[in-house]
Amino acid sequence: QVQLVESGGALVHPGGSLRLSCVASTDIFGVWIMGWYRQAPGKQRTLVATLSSSGGTKYADSVKDRFTISRDTGKRTLYLQMNNLKPGDTAVYYCNSNGGIPVGDYWGQGTQVTVSS
């Protein structure tokens, strides 16, 4: 079992920046993909960015060149640096871990990001 705890969400003005963090309760071994997803009110949860155990990254078109996903292995923490935030980025952001060992598909509880003037 892996517990994921997100933090860093806040209310920010358009053009501002935030860094989200996701701490895992245990080390994850093997081949895995970790990522950030978001869900706006009344909409489905969608992919924001993923990072694989091989170092590959993938971003949604809407966040390319503004968001950066990274990981600190020693701290068991996944980050999402978000720059030049827009009102359309407003959503609950969820951390996900899939594959690897412990085996399973794990989600955090989410952290709210609101971009508004």
Secondary structure, DSSP 8 states (H G I E B T S, - for coil): ---EEEE---EE-TT--EEEEEEESS--EEEEEEEEEEE-TTS--EEEEEEETTS-EEE-TTTTTTEEEEEEGGGTEEEEEE-S--GGG-EEEEEEEEEEES-SEEE---EEEEE--
